[in-house]
Amino acid sequence: MRSLILLVLGIAIGAITAFQVGTVWRQRDAYPRGVMAVMQHHLGALHQEIVANQCPLAQSTLHLDWLQRMAGVIPDALPQYGHDAHFQNFVHRLQDEIHDSQSPPADTCKALEPRIRTIGGACEACHVEYR
């Protein structure tokens, strides 16, 4: 009987410890995941505008501004790649694509669509290499 109680107690302590370690690991990656989640949200919102064929200039500009801000913090969010020149090239390409998409402003969905496609392509190229 004592062995059974010790076994159950050991399993419970092991499960609690494993849960706490998992929580710490998830928190460690929260910032990079958050940056990518915000970028995904704004890129997705732009895509939805195109699908709905309603691309108000103010809203599209807001989403592109957020993408530009988030692209600027990617190196801070992923410091493990800070000295990787190949990674920096991906980041600069994304920033350039977003910047090019902002001027002149796209006032129609037809003008916005290829710009969003190139931004998505820049994101995808990096994710294929580094995800």
Secondary structure, DSSP 8 states (H G I E B T S, - for coil): -HHHHHHHHHHHHHHHHHHHHHHHHHHHTHHHHHHHHHHHHHHHHHHHHHHHT---HHHHHHHHHHHHHHHHHHHHH-GGGTT-HHHHHHHHHHHHHHHHHHSS---SHHHHHHHHHHHHHHHHHHHHHH-
